[in-house]
Amino acid sequence: MRMSDLIMKKRDGGVLTDEEIRWMIDGYTKGDIPDYQMSAMCMAIFFAGMDMDETYALTMAMLDSGERIDLSGIQGVKADKHSTGGVGDKTSLLLCPMVAACGVKMAKLSGRGLGHTGGTIDKLESFAGFSVEMTDEQFIRQVNQVGFAIAGQTADICPADKKLYALRDVTGTVASLPLIVSSILCKKLAVGADVIVLDVKCGSGAFMQTEEAAMGLANALVEVGRRAGKKVVAVVTDMDEPLGATVGNAIEVHEALATLRGEYRGELMELCLALGTQILRESGVAADDETARAMLEKAVESGAALERFAAFVKAQGGDSAAVYDKSLLPLAPVRKDVLADRAGYVKHIQAEDVGLVSMHLGGGRAAKGDDIDPGVGVALYKKVGDAVAAGERLGTVFARTEQAADQAAGMLLDCYEIVPEKVERAPYVKGVVK
């Protein structure tokens, strides 16, 4: 078998066999197939595509390139959640304790942020002493005791994906449906959860810009995941503006905790209820969506979800007192309000640009090795559809210096589009694929 033959076969619209795909991924992982040939294959796939049989074979080959986590030691149903990424996405901080309080175990691996997207781990490290480094035994024990754990991804899981994603990132081949599906699912399957719920974003701040494209990705993810023997559901949600009212790290933790205390009822809680409903129903804990939603709301109203979150922070070495005392979480000292320059209604907030504001303040990474400042970020007081008076606060910038605050405030103002006519806000949840 020769890689050049496979490249030409795919270039000309041919269908690769399971054996050919497995040989290719195995050879690339071991270093026998060079980057330039795999780059050519990625471009061939980008243009010619892959059918579902090929996409499934690619996913399984990438899964088998590394180790799997054995979760058989975890009692009961095990669930996992994945988001295709977005600005202000702190969903896991709420969803995991809410679901755990309802009796379903959440075993989750998360990564750090790169660029304008924030990573769950970066947010959690706002708690002094918090660590995501744990052995498999520690991970399983914590899930059994607390109900959930969030650990860092390891190099032993799906090394083929790590190599392939880095290559796609520099060859203009990230936006390929079969390559996206295989990249997401190989890592989710490696963790070994029984139920996988996927949050597929669409809009200007998401990878899939249109609802149609997001639905296509959702359908492909569900079909491949179910072929692999898992219960998989995808929820397509809006990312045409930042999720929730904050973008940063510690400031997003503030919002997550306030939401768990029942102080906010915006789209962040709506998203957690939508995702959590699917998890409880697929896990068999709730017979229908209405029952599942009521269980999740009770977990918040009773304080059980917040208590689970505090136990989780303590179990992973963090200062759990900060869960109840927000002054113990770091926030940058220089704060500058951003005022509306006209009256009207918010038509659009450019999500990606808001993420870049946080990144330039130090809340994101331009390169993998960059340090994160947990205390910087932005708060948003006006969202799409809200009425605004001239001179009214749109948001606040949290920065380390006056100069950085002034620059970020100007950038944040430019993210807002305000129009004279009243704006109707589109539904947040676009659809559910089962």
N, C-alpha and C positions, 0 to 999 in steps of 0.2 A: 504494500500500500504506500502511495506517495502523496504527500501533502499537496503538491502542485496539481495532481489529478483531481483531488477533492475541491480545490479552489476553483478550477475550471468547471467542474460539474455544477457547483452551486452558482457560479457566475452565469452559467447558461440556463439556469432555472431548474436544474435537476434536484431530486430529493435524496438527501443523504440517509444512509441506513443507520440503524442503531450501532452496528459494529464500527462503521466509519466514524461516527461522532465520538464514540467512546475511545477509539484509537487516537483521534485528534486531541481530545481533551487530556488524555493520559500522557501523550507525548509532549504537549505544551506545558503541562504541570511539571514534568520531569526536566524540562529544558531541552528536549530532543528536537522540538519544533521551534524555530526562531521567531522573534517578534514580527519580523517583516512578513513572514508567511501568514501568521495568525492575523495580522493587520489586514492583509488582503482578503482573508476569509471573512473577517468582520464586515468589511465593505461589501463583499459579495452577498452576505446575509442581509445587510442593510438594504440593498437594492432588490434582491430576489426574494427575500423573506424566507420563512420556514412554515411548514404546516404543523398541525398540533402533534402529530407523531414525532416529528423532528424536535419540536420544542420540548416535549416531554423527555425524549431521549437526551437532549442537551442538559436539561435540568438534573436528571438522574446521574449523568456522567459527572457533572460538576459536584453534585452531592457526594458521590463516591470518591472524589479526589482527596477527601480528608476524613477526619473523625466525626462521629456522631455522639451526641450526648444521650446517655441512657437514663431516661426519666422513670423507669419502672419502679424505682424506690419511692416515688411520690404517690401518696394515697389519693384516690379519687380521680376525677377528670382534670386534665391539664390543658390549659388554653394559652394561646399566644396572639399577639397583635402586631401588625406592621403598618406603618404609614409610608406613603410614597414621598413624603417630605413636604415641608411648607414653612412659612414664616409665623413664628409665635406658637408653634405646635408643642404644647406641653401636656398632651392628652394622656400619655402613660402615667403621669403623676397622679391623675385622678382615677383613670379607668382601672388600674391594677388594684388599688385598695377598695374601690367600689365593688368590683367583681369578687375579690377575695372575701369581702364581708358577706357576700351572698352564697359562699360555699364552693366556689370554683377556684382551683389553684392557677396562678399565673406564673409561668416560668419564662422569663424574658431575657434575651441578650440584646444589648443596645450598643450603639457606637457614639463617637464624638462628632461634633459638628465640623463642617468644612465650608468655607465661604460664608454666605449670608444665612445659611440654615443652622439652627442651633441643635446640638445633640442632647439627648436625654441625660447622658452621663455628665456633661458639662453643667447642666442645671442642678443635678443632684449634688454635685461637688460644692455647691454653695453652702451646704451644711458642713461645718467644720468637722474634719476627721472622717467624712464619708468615703468608703472604698468600694469599688466594683470588682476588686481582685479577690476571687475565691475559688477553691477547688470544687470539683464536681460534687464531692461529698458535702461540703459546706452549703453549696447551692441547693441541693436536694433537701438537706436538713432544714434550711431556712424556709423553703417553700412549704414543707410540711408543718412547721411551727407557726409561721406568720401568715401564710397564705399566698405569698408572692415574694419573688426576688428579682432584682435587675442586676445582671453581671455584664462585664465587658466582653466583647467578642474576642476570640482567640485566633491565632494564626493557624491552628490545627484544623479549624472548621472551614471547609470549602476553599482551600488554597487556590484552586483553579479560578474561582470567581475573583479573588483578590488580584491575581495577575491579569485576568481578562478585563476587569473593570478599569484598572490603571491604563491598559492599552486603549480601550475604547474612549477613555477620557481625552486622550491626546491624538486620536485619529478621526474624530468627528463621527463616531459610530455609536454614541450613547443612545440616540433616539431610535432604537430598533426594537419592535415589540417582542420578538422571541428572545432577544438578548436581555431585555428588561425582565421578562417573566422568569427566565432561568436564573438570573442573578438574585431576584427577590426570593424565589421559592426554594432554591437550593439551601440557603441559610436557614429559612424557616423550617424546612423538613429536617435539617440536621439537628435542630433542638429537640424534636420528637414530641411536640405537643399533639394532643388528640384533636383539638379544635383550633383553627387559624382564622382570625378575622382581619381583613385587609381594609385599610382606609385609603382609598384611591382619590387623590386630590385632582381638581380641575380648575382652570382659570389662569389669570395672568401671573399669579405667584406660584404656580405648580408646573411640574414637568409636562403634563398633558394639558395643553392650553384650552381645549374644547371639551364639552361634555361628551360629545360623540367619541373622541379619542379615549377619554377616561373610561367610558363604558366598554369600549373595545378591549382595553387593558384589563378591566375588571372581569370580563367574561373569559379571557384567556387564562388569567390567574386561577379562577375558580375551576375551570375545566382541567388544567394541568394538576392542580392541587388535589382534586378529587380522583384523578387517575392514580395519584400516588397513595391513595387510600386514606386521605384526611378529610375531615369535615371542614370545608372552606366556604366562607361567605365574604363578599366584597361590598363595601358601602362607598358609594361615590359621593363626595362632598365638595363644597365650595372652597376655593382658595383664590378668589378674586380680590380679597383683601386679607390682611393678617388675621390669624385665628385668635379670638379673644381680645383683651384690652392691653396686652403688654408684649414687648419683644426685647429679649435679653436673656439673662440667666437667673440671677437671684430674684429679679423683678417678676419673672414668669412663675417662680416658685411661690412668691407672695400671692399672685393671682390664683394659682392652683389651690393653695391652702384656703384662701377666702372662699373659693367656689366649693370646696369640701365642707366648709362651715355653713354653706347655704346662703352666703351673702350675694352671690351673682347667679343669674339664671339666663345668661346669654348663649351664644352659639357653642361655646366651649362645653357647657353642660349638656346642650342638645346633642353634640357629637358623642360625648361619653355615654349618654343614654342610648343613642342609636347603636353604637358599637357593643356596649354592654348587653343590650337586649338580644343581639344576635349570639353573643357568647353564651348567655344563660339558656337560651332556647336550644342551641345546637348541643349544649352540654347535657341537656335533659333535666336541668334544675327547674326550668319554668316550662309550662305547657304551651304558652303562647306569648306573643309580644306584650300584650297588656299586663300580664302577670309579671313578666320579667322587668318591665319598666317600673312597676310599682315596687318591686323588691329593691331595685337600684335606688330609687328615690328614698325609700325608707332607710337604706344604709347611710345615706347622707344626712337625712333629717334626725336620725337617732344618734349621730356622732360615731357610729361604728366604723365608717370608712376612714374618718380622720384618725381614730385610734389605731387602725391597721397601718396607716401611713407612718404614724409615730413609732410603732413597733418595728416597722421595716427600716426606718432611718437608724434606730438604735442598734438593730441587729447587724447592720453593715458599718458600724463604727461611727456613725454621725451623731451630732448633738441634737437629740430629739426634743430638747427644751425649745429649740427654734421653731418647732411645729406649732407651738402655742404662744410663743413670744416673737413676733416678727422683727423686733429690734435686733435680734441676734443674727439675722441674715444681713449680709453686706449690701448696702446701696451706696452708690457714689455720692459724694457730698455736694457737688455743684448741680443745681437744678434750674433749668430754664424753661419757662412756659412758651408754647408756640400758639400764637393768636391768629384767628381767622382774619384775612385781609378783606373779606366781603361777607355779606349776608347771603343765605341761600340754603341749599341742601347738599349733603355729601353724596356725590354721584359715584365716586371711585376713589380707592386708596391703593396706590401701586405697591403691592405687597413686597415684591422683590426689592424695591428701592428702600422700603422701611427696614428690611433686613440688612441692607447695605449701610444704613445709618448706624444701626447697632454694631455692625462689624467694624466700621471706621472708628467708632468710639472705643473698641477693644473687646466687644462682646462676641466676635466671631474670628475665624481664622482665614487668612489669605493663603497660608501654607500649613501642612499638617503639623509641623513642629511649633507653630506659634502658640504663645501663652494666651489664656483667656482671662479677661477681667470680669469676675462674676457680678460686680456691682453696677456696671454701666447698662444702659438700655433706654427704652422709651415706653411711656404710658400713653395710651390713646383714649381720649374721652369722647370722641365723636366717630361713629362708624357709618357705613353706607346707609342712606335713608334718613339719617338724623338731620334735624333743622339746626342751622348755625346762625348766630348773630355776629355782626361785624365786631371784632375785638374779643370774641369769646374764645376760651381755651379749646384748642383742638387736641393738644397733647402736652407732655412734659418730657424733656430730655434729661437723663441722669448721666453726668460726665465727671471726669477727674479735674478738668481745668476749665476756666471761663472761655478760653479760646476754642477748645473742643466743643463746648456747649453751644457757643454762638454758631459755629460752622454746622453742627448737627441740626440745630433748630431751623436754619435756612433750608437744609436738605429735607427735613421732615415736612415743612410747609409745602415744598414742591411736590410731595407725594400725594397731596390732597387735590381732588377736582371738585369744586363747588359750583353748582349751577342754580339758576333762579327757580326752575321748576321743581315741584315735589317729585321725589324719587321713590319708586316701589322696590323694596328689597326682595330679591329672588329667594326661593326656598334654599335653606342651607344644605339639606340632604337631597341629592339629586336622584338617587335610586339605590336599590339593593339587589345584588346579583347572588343567587343561591345555586 
